[in-house]
């Protein structure tokens, strides 16, 4: 199956999946896996591997297996290690120490803005999935500290991380898109424009976070509402708290290591320095170092005897998140194995008449279809590169703006086939239905606001 018929079936499949999860109350793992299997079969993925003229097309079972294992490879261990750090921060009371530090910096009246800006800064060198897992303990502690809406804080953190993830190098997606479009030598310009375009995106997301926080109540909000102890009484129950440095180390050290890894790559270091910092900057290794500092934190607070139980509890909590996230990876892999992307690419000339909005629309279509923002960034850049002259986007400034337009599209929208959707939804204590109202809608608003910023800049820069 191909063409518009395949697009129609894809839309029906997504609607069926949403209804199965939200209305029929079928577990997301089963819903996503079932829809992935049925869509793959209807779309023409063969039952078994087929080899024609030396090229092998994977059967549906292998596609599903590759999608499932691929997600574990890319993010599984990161989620486990990040969640373990988070559990330690909660168990030792360090998360409350960090929450107090944030409150001192921004004041008690602006926790939603504080967590959004924190996410935006952290995600410049760190993938948004990892960043959310790392910062989630601080978000939870701030919710308890300020009694602000957990949903508002979740959306603010998610969108803060997302903005820098798609707009600002050294995140791999924007770097790859800039290099493909010929803006690799103007990364400072790309970074500067990324900061500017982030502003309207963050503002739009902030307003929506505050709005939806009043409309949707997550499981965390219900738990917080039932707490009868004061914040001071809760903190006192932890006994001896670690000092500020020990509290910060499990979070800050991995971020610094990942930043150094990104700098080594962007600055094109060579030899031992490149290998050493790239190794330490790998998210799995960086977070493993963070776990070591978390163990130090447990030892300082005299809770080392509880580390086994903390680890065991973390694995119990993370298990469902991993499996649902992996199911989302299966759906993305199944979609990528059909001819949807090829169909969109083949009809790109039809979309090209809309100028600077063309890369945005194409990236948004690819993002919504297959789930990965990085794939949407890199694929769209490859399609748009030969069209820059025809679209009048071939000056250095407008080429950099094209990277921004692609980035805005690459966040529009995050839904069930995106691992980030499940990370945010599950760690935020929300149901999938609430995830569509919060994460999916917020990324739509964020992407559109970002594109409005790109359009305004396109009227000024030539």
C-alpha positions, 0 to 999 in steps of 0.5 A: 500500500502507498500514497494517500491510501496509506496516509489515510490508514495511518490516520485511522490507526492513530485514532484507533490507538488513542480511542483504545487507550483513552476510551476502552481503557486498554493498557497503552502497551497492548494498544500500541503493540496491537495497532503497530502490528495491524498497521504494519500488515495493512501497510504491506510489511511482509510476514517474513523477511523477503529478499529481492535483487539482493535487498532484504525487506524485514518481516513484521516480526523483525521490524517489531523486535528491532523497534522494541530493542532499539528503544532499550538501546537508545534510552532504556539504561538512561531511564533506569540510571536517571530514575535511580539518581532521582530516587536517591535524591528523594530518599536522602532529602537532597531533592528538597535541598535543591528545591530550596536553592531554586526558590532562593534564586527565583523566589517562591512565586515563580516555580513554573517559570523556574523549572522551565528555564532550568529545563531549557538550560539543561537540554542545550547539551543534554537530550530532553529525555535524559534531562527530564529524568534528571530534573524530575526529582527537583520538579516533584520537590518544588511541587511539594514545596510550593503546592503549585500544580504538578501538571503545570510544572510537568508541562513547563519542564517538558517544554523548556527541555524541548525548546533547546533540544530542537533549536540550539546546538550542540544537541545533535539534531540542530547540528546535523540539520545545520551541516546538511543545509550548509550552515555548519560553519555558522553554528554561532549564528544558529545558536543565537537564532535558536535562543531568539526563537526559543523565546516565543516558544517558551512564552506560549508553552508557559501560558498553556502550562499555567492554563492546563494546570488548572484544568487537569489534575494528575495523580501527583496533584491528588497525592499532594492534596492529601498531605497534611504535614507542612513542608518543614515537617516533611523535610525534618522527617529525612533527618540529616540532609546533604550539603548543597554540593553533594545534593547537586553533584548527581545532577550537575556532574552528568550534565557537565560531562555530557556538555564536554562530550558535545563540545569535544564533538562540535570543536572537532577535538582529536586524539585521546582528549576526543575519545576521553570526553566523548566516552564520559559524555555518553549519556549512559556513562555520564549518568553512571558517574552520577549514580556514583555521586548518588551513592556518596550522597547516601553514605553521607546521610547514613542511609547506605543500608537502604541502597538495595531497597532503593534500587529495587524500588526504582526498577519496579517503578521504571519497568512499566515506563520502559515497556510503554516507551519501547512500544512507542519505539515499535510504532515508530519503526513500523511507520518508518518501514512503510512508504510514508516517508518516501511518499512525503519526500516524493511530494515535497515540491507541492509543499515548496510553494509556501516558502519558509513555512515549507520546512516547518510543515514538512518537518511537522508531518515527519515528526507526527508520523514517525515520532523522532524529533532528530529524525524529523530534523535530519530528514527534512534538512536532506529534502530541503537542502537542494531547494534552498535556492528555489525557496529563496532561503540560500543566504547565510541568515535565511539558511540558519532560519531554515534550521529553526523552521525545521526545529519548530516543526520537529516538536509538532507534535509529541504523541504516542509514537514518541518516547519523550511523550511516555517519559513525560506522561509517566514520570508526571503521573498522568494518564495517556489521555491527560498526556494528549491534553498536556504534552501533545497540545503543549508541543503543538502550541510551542512549535507554532509559537516558535514558527511565528518567531521564525517568520517574524525574523524572516521579515528582518533577516535576508 
